[in-house]
Amino acid sequence: MTSKELLYVEDSLGHEQFLKKCACKTSEQLQDQTLKNYLKELETKHETLFQQFLDLL
């Protein structure tokens, strides 16, 4: 993996971590169960994507 590719993967890891954190924080503040469930799904999706990017390393 080139250094440029490594930077892209590291950047993607940071984005996925940030998006997961945002989804988690927001879901904790919501009272609407439908929206809360949707954000929990997004949290899981971003965790999965994070792991996939991490596996590239």
Helices and strands as residue ranges (DSSP letters): H 3-29, H 33-56
